[in-house]
Amino acid sequence: MAWDFETNPDYQAKLDWADEFVREEVEPLDLAWPHMQFVPLDGGRRKAIDPLKQQVRDEGLWATHLGPDLGGQGYGQLQLALLNEILGRSSWAPIVFGCQAPDTGNAEIIAHYGTPEQKKQYLQPLLDGECFSSYSMTEPQAGADPTQFKTSAVRDGDHWIINGYKYFSSNAKTASFLIVMVVTNTEVSAYKGMSMFLVPTDTPGVIIERNVGLHGEPMDEGTHALIHYDNVRVPDSALLGGEGQAFAVAQTRLGGGRIHHAMRTIGLAQKAIDMMCERVLSRETAGSRLADKQFIQGYIADSYAQLAQFRLFVLNTAWKIDKYNDYKKVRKDIATAKVIMPTVLHDIAWRAMQVHGALGVTNEMPFLTMVHGAAVMGLADGPTEVHKMTVAKQVLRDYKATDDLWPTEWIPRKTAAAKAKYAEYLELEVGNL
């Protein structure tokens, strides 16, 4: 039996290095080049960032979640979780460390399901950090419900013709290729009749109708594309994982993506707590520091408790993924982490915003961006409500109904059974009264 909440000293030293490196070298990138982390490097950005990536490689922290055969360290999900807590503080950090979403999930499924030719063409540039990818799955009329998807691919000789619309395909405008989930067989259920294709973004017929932005971003300057696939012709070799295998591929990808989001959210929420604590120790009102007000102390305690519980749950889930090496066995826990994540980030960021007063709601502080990010996390990789249904169904599998009129824990019956079990001793006690 082993319970250990300490990190291996050698890896802790790497985490300490990453903590300082992100603070001193990477977080400034968020201010120097905001919202440009998924724009291919050129000019000054390449000169600034390539050396940082090399330092990460030299430290043995590049793409830590991948095995050595794919250019990573093979540390697994638990150690990635500890690292991602640090990287979550900065938008640029995952790029510099080679573990950014959605590319990590996309790389994982190409590594798992791709042919040698597909790995050479798509995976290696992705792992080298020389290109970006987009996961093109959701649709305008269907959202994240694949059973309602209409985008289809029809075989034409040794090619396929793709037609339809995909919505919220993140980073499509700067991606080198898309992973597209489409209907290839209408005669069977969606779970057996869908396939995935690797499609270069410069393929004729791939039309970005508009780039949807998040709240506060200018119209048509966002990063979440509405894509029209207009008679897009791709060869048989573009199939990823084989015909009808889309759901198996998708679950491999989305399981990892969801828990990676949770890992990074820990770091972002901790950053909000750090700013909140600094503020309440620095400001006075009504004769005393904010930190001395009971209401503010409640904010601090609630935030600490929420994050501590969430962090331990995410670390335990990452440990299970490493232990079983099967996302299906950890599906319930991954879904639970996905459910908890938006609330934890929202609540902590909102409290931090409140204690900063008017300054907290301005664009000179990051709190509303965090709150908005929490809303996005409640929808990305499937809405929270769907994941709650998944959790409930998975939990209920471990239980069974009772045929009795009364519940198993009905006290009168259990009391009678207990008295019958210890009748001879109870009679002795009665006789001694």
C-alpha positions as CSV (number, residue, x, y, z in Angstrom):
1,M,0.0,0.0,0.0
2,A,1.5,3.3,-1.0
3,W,0.2,6.8,-0.7
4,D,2.6,9.6,-1.6
5,F,1.9,13.3,-2.1
6,E,5.5,14.2,-2.8
7,T,7.0,14.8,-6.3
8,N,10.2,13.0,-7.3
9,P,13.1,15.4,-6.4
10,D,14.6,15.3,-9.9
11,Y,11.3,16.2,-11.5
12,Q,10.6,18.8,-8.8
13,A,13.8,20.5,-9.8
14,K,12.5,20.7,-13.4
15,L,9.2,22.1,-12.1
16,D,11.1,24.8,-10.2
17,W,13.1,25.6,-13.3
18,A,9.8,25.8,-15.3
19,D,8.2,28.0,-12.7
20,E,10.9,30.6,-12.9
21,F,11.3,30.3,-16.7
22,V,7.6,30.9,-17.3
23,R,7.5,33.8,-15.0
24,E,10.6,35.6,-16.3
25,E,10.8,34.6,-20.0
26,V,7.4,33.3,-21.2
27,E,4.7,35.4,-19.4
28,P,6.1,38.6,-21.0
29,L,5.3,37.1,-24.4
30,D,1.6,37.4,-23.5
31,L,2.0,41.2,-23.4
32,A,4.5,41.6,-26.3
33,W,2.5,39.4,-28.7
34,P,-1.0,39.0,-27.3
35,H,-3.3,36.6,-29.1
36,M,-0.6,35.6,-31.6
37,Q,0.4,32.2,-30.1
38,F,-1.2,30.3,-32.9
39,V,0.2,32.5,-35.7
40,P,3.2,30.7,-37.4
41,L,6.5,32.2,-36.3
42,D,8.4,34.6,-38.5
43,G,10.7,37.6,-38.1
44,G,11.2,38.9,-34.6
45,R,8.8,36.4,-33.0
46,R,10.8,33.5,-34.3
47,K,14.1,35.1,-33.1
48,A,12.6,35.5,-29.7
49,I,10.7,32.3,-29.3
50,D,12.9,29.6,-31.0
51,P,15.7,30.0,-28.4
52,L,13.1,29.6,-25.6
53,K,11.8,26.4,-27.1
54,Q,15.4,25.2,-27.3
55,Q,15.9,25.9,-23.6
56,V,12.8,23.8,-22.9
57,R,14.2,21.0,-25.0
58,D,17.6,21.2,-23.3
59,E,15.8,21.0,-19.9
60,G,14.0,17.8,-21.1
61,L,10.5,19.4,-20.8
62,W,9.5,19.5,-24.5
63,A,6.2,17.6,-25.2
64,T,6.6,15.7,-21.9
65,H,3.3,13.8,-22.5
66,L,4.7,12.0,-25.6
67,G,7.0,9.1,-25.6
68,P,10.7,9.3,-26.7
69,D,9.8,7.8,-30.1
70,L,7.7,10.9,-30.8
71,G,10.2,13.4,-29.5
72,G,8.9,13.7,-25.9
73,Q,10.0,12.4,-22.5
74,G,7.3,9.9,-21.8
75,Y,6.6,11.4,-18.4
76,G,2.9,10.6,-18.7
77,Q,-0.2,12.5,-17.6
78,L,0.5,12.9,-13.9
79,Q,3.8,14.7,-14.4
80,L,2.3,16.7,-17.3
81,A,-0.4,17.8,-14.9
82,L,2.2,19.2,-12.5
83,L,3.9,21.0,-15.4
84,N,0.6,22.2,-16.9
85,E,-0.3,23.9,-13.6
86,I,2.6,26.2,-14.2
87,L,2.0,26.6,-17.9
88,G,-1.7,27.5,-17.3
89,R,-0.6,31.0,-16.2
90,S,0.5,32.0,-19.7
91,S,-1.2,31.8,-23.1
92,W,2.2,31.4,-24.7
93,A,3.6,28.8,-22.3
94,P,2.0,25.7,-23.9
95,I,3.4,26.7,-27.3
96,V,6.9,27.2,-25.9
97,F,6.7,23.8,-24.1
98,G,5.2,21.9,-27.1
99,C,2.0,20.9,-25.4
100,Q,-0.7,23.3,-26.7
101,A,-4.3,22.5,-27.3
102,P,-5.7,21.5,-29.7
103,D,-2.4,20.3,-31.2
104,T,-1.7,17.9,-28.3
105,G,-4.9,16.0,-28.9
106,N,-4.5,16.0,-32.6
107,A,-1.0,14.7,-32.4
108,E,-2.1,12.0,-30.0
109,I,-4.7,10.6,-32.4
110,I,-2.3,10.8,-35.4
111,A,0.3,9.0,-33.4
112,H,-2.2,6.4,-32.4
113,Y,-4.2,5.9,-35.6
114,G,-2.1,7.5,-38.4
115,T,-0.3,5.6,-41.1
116,P,3.5,6.0,-41.5
117,E,2.9,8.4,-44.4
118,Q,0.4,10.5,-42.3
119,K,2.8,10.7,-39.4
120,K,5.5,11.9,-41.7
121,Q,3.4,14.5,-43.4
122,Y,1.4,15.8,-40.4
123,L,2.6,14.5,-37.1
124,Q,6.3,15.3,-37.2
125,P,5.9,19.0,-38.2
126,L,3.3,19.3,-35.4
127,L,5.7,17.8,-32.9
128,D,8.5,20.0,-34.0
129,G,6.3,23.0,-33.4
130,E,6.5,24.1,-37.0
131,C,2.8,24.1,-37.8
132,F,-0.6,24.2,-36.2
133,S,-3.8,22.1,-36.7
134,S,-7.5,22.4,-36.2
135,Y,-10.1,19.9,-35.1
136,S,-13.1,20.4,-37.3
137,M,-16.0,18.6,-35.6
138,T,-19.0,20.7,-34.4
139,E,-21.7,22.0,-36.8
140,P,-23.9,25.0,-36.8
141,Q,-27.2,23.1,-36.5
142,A,-25.9,20.3,-34.3
143,G,-23.4,21.8,-31.9
144,A,-21.4,18.9,-30.4
145,D,-24.1,16.2,-31.0
146,P,-22.5,14.0,-33.7
147,T,-25.9,12.2,-34.2
148,Q,-27.1,15.4,-35.8
149,F,-24.1,16.0,-38.1
150,K,-24.8,16.6,-41.8
151,T,-21.3,17.1,-43.3
152,S,-20.7,14.1,-45.4
153,A,-18.0,12.4,-47.5
154,V,-19.0,10.3,-50.5
155,R,-16.6,7.9,-52.2
156,D,-15.6,8.7,-55.8
157,G,-13.2,6.1,-57.0
158,D,-10.1,6.2,-54.9
159,H,-11.1,9.6,-53.5
160,W,-13.7,11.1,-51.2
161,I,-15.8,14.3,-51.8
162,I,-16.6,16.2,-48.6
163,N,-19.5,18.6,-48.4
164,G,-21.0,20.5,-45.5
165,Y,-20.4,23.1,-42.8
166,K,-18.3,23.0,-39.6
167,Y,-18.5,25.6,-36.9
168,F,-16.1,26.8,-34.2
169,S,-13.1,25.0,-35.8
170,S,-10.5,26.7,-33.6
171,N,-7.3,28.0,-35.1
172,A,-8.4,27.0,-38.6
173,K,-7.2,30.3,-40.1
174,T,-3.6,29.6,-39.1
175,A,-3.6,25.8,-39.2
176,S,-1.7,23.8,-41.8
177,F,-4.3,21.0,-41.8
178,L,-7.7,20.1,-40.4
179,I,-9.0,16.9,-38.9
180,V,-12.6,16.7,-40.1
181,M,-15.3,14.4,-38.7
182,V,-18.0,13.5,-41.4
183,V,-20.7,11.1,-42.2
184,T,-19.6,8.4,-44.6
185,N,-22.4,5.8,-44.2
186,T,-26.0,6.9,-43.6
187,E,-27.3,3.2,-43.4
188,V,-25.9,2.6,-39.9
189,S,-25.9,4.6,-36.7
190,A,-23.8,7.7,-36.3
191,Y,-21.5,5.7,-34.0
192,K,-20.6,3.4,-36.8
193,G,-21.1,5.6,-39.9
194,M,-18.7,8.4,-39.3
195,S,-15.1,8.8,-40.4
196,M,-12.3,11.3,-39.9
197,F,-10.1,12.8,-42.6
198,L,-6.8,14.7,-42.6
199,V,-7.4,17.7,-44.9
200,P,-4.7,20.4,-45.7
201,T,-6.2,23.8,-45.3
202,D,-5.2,24.8,-48.8
203,T,-7.2,22.0,-50.4
204,P,-9.6,23.5,-53.0
205,G,-13.1,23.9,-51.6
206,V,-12.0,24.5,-48.0
207,I,-13.7,27.9,-47.5
208,I,-13.5,29.8,-44.3
209,E,-16.8,31.7,-44.4
210,R,-15.9,33.8,-41.3
211,N,-13.7,33.7,-38.3
212,V,-15.9,33.9,-35.2
213,G,-14.5,35.9,-32.3
214,L,-15.2,35.7,-28.6
215,H,-16.9,38.5,-26.7
216,G,-15.0,41.7,-27.0
217,E,-13.1,40.7,-30.2
218,P,-13.7,42.5,-33.5
219,M,-16.1,40.9,-36.0
220,D,-14.4,38.4,-38.3
221,E,-11.1,38.6,-36.5
222,G,-11.6,35.7,-34.2
223,T,-10.0,32.3,-34.3
224,H,-13.0,30.0,-34.4
225,A,-13.9,29.4,-38.0
226,L,-17.2,28.6,-39.8
227,I,-15.9,26.4,-42.6
228,H,-17.7,25.5,-45.8
229,Y,-16.5,22.2,-47.3
230,D,-17.5,22.7,-50.9
231,N,-16.8,19.5,-52.9
232,V,-13.5,19.0,-51.2
233,R,-11.7,16.1,-52.8
234,V,-9.3,14.1,-50.8
235,P,-7.7,10.7,-51.5
236,D,-8.3,7.4,-49.6
237,S,-5.0,8.0,-47.8
238,A,-6.6,11.0,-46.0
239,L,-8.7,8.6,-43.9
240,L,-7.6,8.7,-40.2
241,G,-8.2,5.4,-38.4
242,G,-10.2,3.8,-41.2
243,E,-13.8,4.2,-42.4
244,G,-16.4,4.2,-39.7
245,Q,-13.8,4.7,-36.9
246,A,-14.5,8.4,-36.1
247,F,-16.0,7.7,-32.6
248,A,-13.1,5.6,-31.5
249,V,-10.6,8.3,-32.7
250,A,-12.6,11.1,-31.2
251,Q,-12.8,9.6,-27.7
252,T,-9.0,9.1,-27.7
253,R,-8.6,12.7,-28.6
254,L,-11.2,14.4,-26.4
255,G,-10.4,12.4,-23.3
256,G,-6.8,13.8,-23.3
257,G,-7.9,17.3,-24.3
258,R,-10.4,17.6,-21.5
259,I,-8.0,16.7,-18.7
260,H,-5.3,18.9,-20.2
261,H,-7.7,21.9,-20.1
262,A,-8.3,21.0,-16.4
263,M,-4.6,20.9,-15.6
264,R,-4.0,24.3,-17.1
265,T,-7.0,25.8,-15.4
266,I,-5.4,25.0,-12.0
267,G,-2.6,27.3,-12.8
268,L,-4.9,30.1,-14.1
269,A,-7.1,29.9,-11.0
270,Q,-4.0,29.9,-8.7
271,K,-2.9,33.1,-10.5
272,A,-6.2,34.7,-9.6
273,I,-5.8,33.7,-6.0
274,D,-2.3,35.1,-5.9
275,M,-3.6,38.4,-7.3
276,M,-6.5,38.4,-4.8
277,C,-4.3,37.8,-1.8
278,E,-1.8,40.5,-2.8
279,R,-4.7,43.0,-3.2
280,V,-6.3,42.3,0.1
281,L,-3.0,42.7,1.9
282,S,-2.3,46.0,0.1
283,R,-5.6,47.9,0.4
284,E,-7.4,49.5,3.4
285,T,-11.0,50.6,3.7
286,A,-13.2,51.5,6.7
287,G,-10.2,51.5,9.1
288,S,-8.5,48.2,8.3
289,R,-7.0,46.1,5.6
290,L,-9.3,44.2,3.2
291,A,-7.5,41.1,4.5
292,D,-9.0,41.7,8.0
293,K,-12.6,41.8,6.7
294,Q,-14.5,38.6,7.4
295,F,-16.3,38.7,4.1
296,I,-12.9,38.9,2.3
297,Q,-11.5,36.1,4.5
298,G,-14.5,34.0,3.3
299,Y,-13.5,34.7,-0.3
300,I,-9.9,33.5,0.4
301,A,-11.0,30.4,2.2
302,D,-13.6,29.4,-0.3
303,S,-11.2,29.9,-3.2
304,Y,-8.5,27.9,-1.5
305,A,-10.8,25.1,-0.7
306,Q,-12.3,25.0,-4.3
307,L,-8.9,24.9,-5.9
308,A,-7.4,22.4,-3.5
309,Q,-10.2,19.9,-4.1
310,F,-10.1,20.4,-7.8
311,R,-6.4,20.1,-8.0
312,L,-6.3,16.8,-6.1
313,F,-9.1,15.4,-8.2
314,V,-7.3,16.3,-11.5
315,L,-4.0,14.8,-10.2
316,N,-5.8,11.6,-9.2
317,T,-7.5,11.4,-12.6
318,A,-4.1,11.9,-14.4
319,W,-2.6,9.1,-12.2
320,K,-5.4,6.8,-13.2
321,I,-4.8,7.6,-16.9
322,D,-1.2,6.6,-16.5
323,K,-2.1,3.5,-14.5
324,Y,-4.7,2.1,-16.9
325,N,-3.4,3.6,-20.2
326,D,-7.1,3.6,-21.3
327,Y,-9.2,6.7,-21.4
328,K,-12.4,4.6,-21.3
329,K,-11.6,3.3,-17.9
330,V,-11.2,6.9,-16.6
331,R,-14.1,8.4,-18.5
332,K,-16.2,9.1,-15.4
333,D,-13.4,11.0,-13.7
334,I,-12.4,13.0,-16.9
335,A,-16.0,14.0,-17.3
336,T,-16.2,15.0,-13.7
337,A,-13.1,17.2,-14.0
338,K,-14.7,18.8,-17.0
339,V,-17.9,19.5,-15.0
340,I,-16.1,21.1,-12.1
341,M,-13.6,23.1,-14.1
342,P,-15.7,26.1,-15.3
343,T,-17.2,26.7,-11.9
344,V,-13.9,26.7,-10.1
345,L,-12.3,29.2,-12.5
346,H,-15.4,31.4,-12.6
347,D,-15.9,31.6,-8.9
348,I,-12.2,32.3,-8.0
349,A,-11.8,34.8,-10.9
350,W,-15.0,36.6,-9.9
351,R,-14.0,36.9,-6.3
352,A,-10.5,38.2,-7.3
353,M,-12.2,40.7,-9.6
354,Q,-14.5,41.9,-6.8
355,V,-11.7,42.7,-4.3
356,H,-10.0,44.8,-7.0
357,G,-13.0,47.1,-7.2
358,A,-13.4,49.2,-10.3
359,L,-9.9,48.2,-11.5
360,G,-11.0,44.6,-11.5
361,V,-13.6,45.1,-14.3
362,T,-11.3,47.0,-16.6
363,N,-9.1,45.7,-19.4
364,E,-6.1,46.6,-17.3
365,M,-6.6,43.4,-15.3
366,P,-7.3,39.9,-16.6
367,F,-10.3,38.9,-14.5
368,L,-13.1,39.3,-17.0
369,T,-11.0,37.4,-19.5
370,M,-10.7,34.6,-17.0
371,V,-14.5,34.7,-16.3
372,H,-15.1,34.5,-20.1
373,G,-12.6,31.7,-20.3
374,A,-14.6,29.8,-17.7
375,A,-17.7,30.1,-19.9
376,V,-15.8,28.8,-22.9
377,M,-14.5,25.8,-20.8
378,G,-18.1,25.0,-20.0
379,L,-18.7,24.4,-23.7
380,A,-15.4,23.3,-25.3
381,D,-15.1,19.6,-25.8
382,G,-18.8,19.1,-25.0
383,P,-21.1,21.1,-22.8
384,T,-21.1,20.7,-19.0
385,E,-24.7,19.4,-19.0
386,V,-23.8,16.5,-21.3
387,H,-20.8,15.6,-19.1
388,K,-23.0,15.6,-16.0
389,M,-25.2,13.0,-17.8
390,T,-22.1,10.9,-18.6
391,V,-21.0,11.1,-14.9
392,A,-24.4,10.1,-13.6
393,K,-24.7,7.1,-16.0
394,Q,-21.2,5.9,-15.1
395,V,-21.8,6.3,-11.4
396,L,-25.1,4.4,-11.6
397,R,-23.4,1.4,-13.3
398,D,-21.9,0.5,-9.9
399,Y,-25.3,0.2,-8.2
400,K,-28.4,-1.9,-8.6
401,A,-32.1,-1.5,-7.7
402,T,-33.8,-3.2,-4.8
403,D,-36.9,-5.2,-5.3
404,D,-38.0,-4.6,-1.8
405,L,-40.7,-2.1,-0.8
406,W,-38.3,-0.4,1.5
407,P,-34.7,0.9,0.9
408,T,-31.8,-1.3,1.8
409,E,-30.8,1.2,4.6
410,W,-34.3,1.3,6.1
411,I,-33.6,1.7,9.8
412,P,-36.5,-0.4,11.3
413,R,-35.5,-3.5,9.4
414,K,-31.8,-3.0,10.1
415,T,-32.6,-2.5,13.7
416,A,-34.5,-5.7,13.9
417,A,-31.7,-7.5,12.2
418,A,-29.1,-6.0,14.6
419,K,-31.2,-7.0,17.6
420,A,-31.5,-10.6,16.3
421,K,-27.8,-10.8,15.7
422,Y,-26.9,-9.8,19.2
423,A,-30.0,-11.2,21.0
424,E,-28.1,-13.3,23.6
425,Y,-26.0,-10.3,24.6
426,L,-29.0,-7.9,24.7
427,E,-30.9,-10.4,27.0
428,L,-27.9,-10.4,29.4
429,E,-28.0,-6.6,29.5
430,V,-31.8,-6.6,30.2
431,G,-31.3,-9.2,33.0
432,N,-28.6,-6.9,34.7
433,L,-30.9,-3.8,34.7
